[in-house]
Amino acid sequence: MTDGQAFDIASLHAAYRSGWGVAETIESVFARIVAVDDPGIFLYLADRSELLDEATALGAFDPVAKPLWGIPFAVKDNIDVAGMPTTAACPDYSYLAERDATVVRLLREAGALVIGKTNLDQFATGLVGVRTPYPVPRNAIDPGLVPGGSSSGSAVATAHGIVSFALGTDTAGSGRIPAGLNNIVGLKPSIGVLSTTGVVPACRTLDCVSIFALAVADAYRVFQVAARPDATDCYSRDIAPRGGLSSPPVLKIGVPTMADRRFFGDALMESAYDAALETLRSVGHQTVELPFADFYATAALLYEGAWVAERYAAVKDFFNANEPSFHPVTRKIYGAAKALSAADAFEGLYALQALKRKVAPLIASVDMICVPTAPTHFTRTGVEAEPIRENARLGTYTNFVNLLDMCGMAVPTGLRSDGRPASVTLLAPAGKDHLTASLAAELHRLSSLPLGATGWPQPANYLPAETDEDDLTELVVVGAHLSGMPLNGQLRDLGARFSRRALTAKCYRLYALSGTEPAKPGLVRCQESRGALIEVEVWKLGAEAFGRFVAAIPSPLAIGTVQLADGTACKGFLVEPAGLAGAADISRYGGWRAYIASLAS
């Protein structure tokens, strides 16, 4: 790079506070474009003087009023930016956008600066990143590999640190595969949370605007800004993002059974995935094997029947009039859709509904699912030889996600022994974007990887703090309701949110109660001279949920006020004195989780 300024949001905002100017950021962006020297990344660049004028109009640095103040970003060229052409990587399709796509408008209103439009697999059809009439972007980590698609240019621009973040789209994995192949983060939101107004559709019922970033907190911050219901998008959903990034200390994480894992002979990718799972287990999370045949069957539907027809329907008139304008592989896919009937589409929908019913209990049995982002790496020459087959293989762990209405986050976990990137994707039901991002942040931190291809270290203490939620009641849980424990599901079923780990004040004793099923502890207040610090968790519930939860608590347990070591007090579990008959004092273990572990050992 021509300067040493890191472009993750925390570092860039710190630089602004210290006197770095937005004009310097813009000059650095253009210098980095020259230094990277990859003509395949951008299809259109903003005028430098107009960018400087836009930066001046931001006024004084104010990251509160404008949380993305002075942050440069790129936009995939199937998303409209006012005054810039939208081509979807098809020159004959090009039009000049009259207004910003909704997500672009929201980001610009938050102070972000559009640097330009990026290359893609034509009409967002592909996961390889080479189906473009323009020069193919080079993979930022290993130029011999495909960059991943369809959001290839956005991922590569982010990985090189040319921009702080970039917008892509994700229908089948286009916001996750390029992230995984370029050592960056890829946030695929719940369908409908980010508006698709102003986005050239691929499969309109499945399309998502995705976010590439150097760090998880950056992707989530952008997500918080852009996640707004949009009356102009009939598929928009009002799912407000949570503030902060924190996940329960113990999560139940589903993984494919050993027999169902697919790596197509890539032992290094398989080894990297095993290492990521071991990292999760090493910090206390539980992995649970799930049969994956029905997930793969769901994935296979995406390029059959209904959803191929939907891609064709999105550009039907243009395709019929301009078929030679399409990339050969894209033309073959769209052309095949012309032979499909309405009956074929309905058969696909019926098949999907049957598979949803089969996998629903599996998804519900865990907090989230962890899969490899991609099963293997492909070289550009390998994809040229087998364009359809290799593209399908790249989608092994991505194609089913939107069909099953799940959200996801691709996160780097390390480098393989050959220096190529390793990545996993965390998946959860729609609306749990916060949960996948929280665990992804933990995994990324534990990897100690530099950001993208920049060599910049991960910023220290960059995670946003939990925002105040005045309408929620804090509840201290001590035993069977702790994360990973048998009754934790009662809290989750009521929509409770994990807030933080904590210690009680040193004025409590902890007992293992006698004759309870499942086993339960009792927390009793005592004189400080006799007390111990007891590990607890704090969860948050809405008023109605809190009332329902308290009403269901059986004697001898009760809800009272629990003093915490930090000087605060919350409502929490205590036990009536009569419940201590036959109970064992287990205070020396410092908490219920440690006591249960001692029994197992």
N, C-alpha and C positions, 0 to 999 in steps of 0.2 A: 504494500500500500504506500501511497505517496505521503501519508501522515500517520501518526500513531493513534489517532482518536478512534476509540471503539464506538460502534454505532448501535449497540444495544441501548434500549431506551433509558435505563438507569444511568449508564455512563454518559450518554449524550446530554441528558438533562443536567447531570452534575457538571459537565463542561460548560453548559450555558450559564449556570449559576456562578461559574468561575471566570466568566468573561468571554468564552468562545462565542462567536457570532453565527447566526443562521447563514449569512453569506459565506462564511468559511465552510459550513456544512455543504452548501450547494457546490462550491468550488471543489471540495473534496469528492463529492459524488461524481462529478464529470471527470476529475483526474483519475478516479478509480476505474471508471468505464474504459478510459484509454489504457490504463495499466493492465487490466484484465484482458483486453484485446480479444473479445469474443463477439463477433458480429451476429451470433445467433441468439443473444439474450434479448435485446430490445428490438421491437419493430417500429417504435416511434418514441422520440424523446421530446420532453417539454422544452420550450424555448428558455434559455438560461436567463435572459433579461426579464421575462415574464415571471419566472420563478422568484427572482430577486425582488420584484415588485410585490409578489404575493407574500413573501417573507416579511417585507417591510410592513405590510398591512396587518401582520399579526400583532404589532405593538410590543409592549414590554413583555418579558418572559413571565408567563403566568400558567404554570402547569395545573393549577386548580381549576381555573375557568376553562382552560384548554389542555386536557390531559395528554394530548399528543403534540403539544406545541413544538414546532420546528422539526418534527420527525419525518424523514424522507421515506416514501414508500413507492412501490411499483404495482401496476395493475395488469392482470392477465388480459390479453387482447380479445376476450369475448365479453368484457365488462365495460360499459360506457363511461367515458370521461369527457365532459363537455369540451368541445373544440378540438378533440382528438379523433382520428379515424378508428373505427372498430372493424377489424377484418376477420376475426375468428380464424386467422391463418389461411384465408382464402382471398387473394387480392380482388377477384371479381365480385366478391360479396361486400366489399368495403363500403362503409357509409360514414359520414361525419356526425358524431354524436352531438345532439343539441343540448342535452343536459346530463348531469352526472347520474349514474346508477345510485340508488338509495344509499347503499353502503359507502360508496365513494363520497357522497355528499356529507354523510354523518362524520366520516373521518376527517374531511377537510374542515368541517365546522369545529372539530376538536383540535385543529391546528396542524394537522399533518399535510405534507406537501407531496403532490404527485410528480414523480420524476419521469415516468413514461409508461408505455404499454409493452408487455412482454410476449414472447413467442410461446407457442403451444402446439400440441397435436391438433390438427385441423378439426374445427367444430367440437373440440374437447372430446374427441373420440380416440382413446388410446391411453395406455399407461407407460409407453416406452419413451416418448419425447422426441421421436424422429420422424413423425408423420406430418411434416411441414414442408411447404415449397420454399421456405427461406433456409438459410444456413441453420444446421442443428446446433443448439447450445451444447457446450462441452460440460460434462460432469465436473463439478468443482473439485472433487477429491481425486478422481482418476479419469482423465480424459478418454481412456479406452472404453469406459463403461457408458451405457446409455444414461442420459440425465434423469430419466423418469418423466412420465407425462400424466395427464396432458399438460399440467401446469409447469412445464420445463423451465421456461425463462424466468418465471417468478421465483422458483426454488433456487436456481443458480445465482440470480442477482442477490438474493438474501444470503446465500452461503458465502459469497465473496465479500460481503459487507459493503456492497455498493449502496444498498438501502437497509433500513432497520427492519422492515417487514414488507411483505408483498401479499396481494390478494390473488388467490387462485379460485378454481371451482373444483368440486368433488362430487361426482355421480357414482363412480365405481372405484375410486381410490386415488383420484388425481390430486388430492390435497395431502395424501399420505405417502404414496410411493416416491414422488420426487423428494420429499423431505427425508425419508429414510435413506435414499441413495446419495444424498448430499450433506449428511451430518447436521441437519437442522430439525426444528420442531414444526410439525404440521397439525393444526387444529381443524378437525372436521366437525362442525357444530351439529346439533340436533337439526333435523330438517325443518325449515321454516323460521328458525330463530333469526337468521340473517336474511334480509329481503333479497329476492332475486329480480326485483324490478330493475330493468336496465341491463340484464344479463342475457346474452344469446342462449336460448335453451338447448340442452342436449336431451335429457329426459326430464321434462318439467316437473313431474310428480316426485322426482328423486333428487333434483339438483340442489346443491349447497354452494354458497360462497365459502371458501376456505381461507385460512390465514397461515402464512409461512413466517417464521420468526427465528431469531438466533437463540432465544431463551423462552422457556415456558411462560414466565410472567409477562413477557412482551406480547405473546400471542393472546394471552387471556385478557390483558389490558385492552388490546384492540377489540377483542370480542365484546368486552363490556361496553365499549363505546358504540359499537355497530349493532348490538342486539336490541333492536327496537321493533315493535309491531308496525306493520306498514299496510295501510288500507288499500294501497294500489297493487298489492301482491295478494292474490286470492289464496295462496298457500302459506301466507305468513301466520306464525303462531306467537302468542304472547307468553313467552317463557323468560322471565327476568333472570339475568345472571346474578349469581351470588357474589358478594365482595370477598376479597382475600382468597388465599389458597391454603387450606388445611384439610387433611384427611384423617380419619380415625387411625389409631396406632395399629390396629389389627383389621385387615381386610381379607375377605375370602375371594380369591382370584381364580377364575376358571381358566384352564389351559387345555389344548387338545390332548387326548390320550396319546401315548407313545405310538400306538399302531396307526393313529390318524394323522400324525404329523407329516407334512410334505415339504421336502427341501430339494427334491430332484437331484439327489446325489451330492449336494453342496454340504460337505461335512463341516466346513468352517462356519457357515451360517447356522447350522444346527448347534454347534458348540457355543456360538455367541448367544443363541437363544437360551440354552441351558444356563449359561453364566448369568444372564439377566434374571432368570427365575430364581437362581440361587441368591442373587442380590436381594430380591424381594423377600425371600424367606429369611435371610440373615438379619433383616430389620424387623422381623416379627410377623410378616404377612403369611397367610396360608394359601397354598396352591392346591387346587382340586381338579382332577382330570375329568374332562367332559368328552363324550362321544361327539365327533365332529362331522359325521357323514351327512347329516341333514343341513348343516351350515354350507357344506360344499355343494349340496344339491340346490340350495337356494342361490348360491353364487352363479351356478350354471344357467339359471333362468335369465340373468341380466342380458345375455347376448343371444337370447332366443325369443321368438314370438313378440309378446306385448311391448317389451322395452326396446327392441330393435325397431319395431314399428313406430314407437314414440319418437325415437331419434329422427327417423325419416319424416314423420309428421311435422317436426319442428322447422324443417327447411324444405318441405315438399315442393313448393312452387319453384324455389330457386334451383333445387336439384334437378327437377324435370326439365328446366330450361337451360341449365348450365352444367350438365353432368361432366363434361370434359374438364371443368375447372377444379374438380375434386382430386385430392391425392389418390393414387391408385388403390391403396388399401382402404381408405375411407369410402371411396366410390364403391368398392366391392361390398362393404358392410351395408351401406345405405341401399344399394341396388337390390340386394337380397330381400330387403324389407318390402319391396314393391309386390312381391308374390304372396305376402302374408294376408290373411283374411281377418275379419272381425272375430270369427270363431277361434282363430289361433290366439288372438289377444286374450279372449275370455278364458281359454284353456290355461294360459299362463297365469292369469290372475287366480284361477281356482287352485292351481298347483302351489302358488305362493301362499295362499291362505291356509292350505293344508300343512305346509311346512312351518308356517308361523305357529300354528297350534302345537306342532310337535316340539319345536325348540323353546317355546315360551317357558316351560318348567325348568329347562336347563339354565336359561338366562336368569330366571328368578331365584335360582338356587345359590347364586354367587353375587358378590357386590359388583364385580366387573369381570371382564375377560381380557387376558393378555395373549396376543398372538405376535408372531414375527411380522414386521411391516411388509417385507418381501421375503419369499422363500429362498431366493438366490439372486446373484448379480448376473446381468447379461452384458456382453460386449456389443458394440454397435455392429460389428460384422456378424455376430450370431443372430441378432435381430433381423438384419437384412436377409439372412438365409431363411429364417422361419418367422416372418413377421406376425402371423396370427397366433401360432402356438406359444411363442415366447411372451407375447402380450397377455394371453390368457393365463399363463403361469404366474406372471407378476401379480395378477389379481386374485390369487388363491385365497388370501386372507383379507381382501378388501371388498370384493364384489358383492358380498351378502349384506354388508353393513346397512346401507340405506334402505334396502328392501325390507330389513327387519326393524327399521326405525330406531337405529342406535346412533349415539354420538361417539367420537373417537379422537384420540390424540396420539400421533406418532412422535416418538422421542428417541434421540440417540442414546445408546447404552454402552458404546465402546468402539474400538477398532479391532477388526479381525487380525490374525497373525500376518495376513498379507497386506495390511494397511487399509483395507477397504472398510467402509462404515458398517456398523451393526445398529439395528434399531428394532424396537418393538412398538406395537400399537395397543393402547388401552381402550377398551370398548365398554360402553354402558348403555342402558336404556335411555331414550330421549328425555331431556331435561336434567341429566346428571353430568353436564359438561364440566361443572365445578369439580366433581369427584375425579374424573379422568385427568383433568389438568393438575389437581393437587398431587396425585400419585406420580404423574409424569415429572413434576417439578422435583420430587424427591429422588426419582431415578436418575434424572439428568445431573443433579447435584452429586450423587454418589459416583457417577461415571468419571467426574473430574475432567471431562473432555473440554478442549477449547471450542470456541463457537464457530460452527461451520468450517470453512476453509481459511479463516482469518488468522488463526493462531492466538486470538484474544482469549484471555481466561474468562470463565464464567464470573459475572459480577457477584460480589459478596453481599449477602443480606438484601437481595433485590426483590424478594417476594412481597407483594402488597399486603398490608395489614387487613385483618378482618374488619369490615365496616360495622358501625353501630346499627343494631336492629331493635329499635325501641319497642316494637310490638311482639317481641319474642321473650319468653321466660327461660332463664338459665336453670338447669337441673343438674345437680351433682349425682353421678352414679358411682357405685362402689364395688359391685360384684357381678351378678349374673347378667346385668344390663350393659356391662362394658363391651366395647367393640370386640367382636370375635367370640363372645360368650353366648350361652344358649338363649338368653332372653333379649338380646340386643335387637332382634327383629321386631319386638313390640314397639320400640322407639322408632325404628325406621318406618314401620307401617303407619305410624302417626305423622310421618313427615319430619321427624326430629333431625336436626343438623348437628354434626359434631362441631364443637367449638375449640376445645383445647384439652391437653393434659394438665393436671394440677396436683398439688399436695394440700392436704388439710392442714390447718393450724396444729401445733403440737399439743393438742388437748383432747385427743380421741384415742380409744382402744378399738381394735377390730377383732371380731369373734366369728368363728365358723359355727353357724347355728345347727342345732341337732334336729334330725328328722325332716328336713326339707328336700323337695325334689322339684327342679334341680337344686344342687347344693347352693346355699346362699350365705352371705356374711351379714353381720350386724355391726353397725357403727354406733359407738356410745361415747358421749362426751364425758370427760373426767377432768380432774385437776391437771393443770399444765405440767406439774412436776412428775406425774405418772403417765403422761401421754406420749404419743409417737406421731411422726409424720406419716400419713397414709396416702398412697397414690390413688387418685380418682380421675374421672373424666367429667368434663362439663359439656352437656348437650343443650340445644335450644329448641323450644317448642312454641307454637302459637298458643294463644290463651285457651281456645277450645280443646286443642289436643292435650294441653297440660291438664286441664280439668278431667278429661276422659282417662288419662293415664293415672292420675292420683286416685280416681274413683275405683280403679281396678286393683289397687295395691292391697294384698292380703295381710292380715295381722300375723305375726307381731311387728311387721315392718310398718313404717310410717314416714311421712314427709315432714321435715322440720327445716330449720335454718342451719346450714353447715358453714363454719368459718374456714377460710382458706389461708394458706401460708402467706399469700401476697397481701393480706389485710382485707380482702373483699369477702362477701358472704353471699351464698346462693341457697335456694331451696334444694333439698337433697334427702337421700335415704338415711334414716336412723332406725333404731330398733327399740321397742318397748322393753323395759326391764324384765318383764315376765318371759320374754323370748330368750333370755340368756340361760335358762335352765338347761343344763347339760351341754352348754356351748363351750368350745375350746378357744382360748385367747391366742390369736395368731398375729398379734401386732408386730412381733419381731420380723415378720416377712415383709413388712412395709406396704402390703397391698394384696388384694385378692388374687391378682394374676400370678404373682410370685408364689403364693401359697398353692394354687392349683398346679403350677409347674413343679413344685416340690413333691406333690403327690404322684405325679406322673413319673418322676425320676426315682 
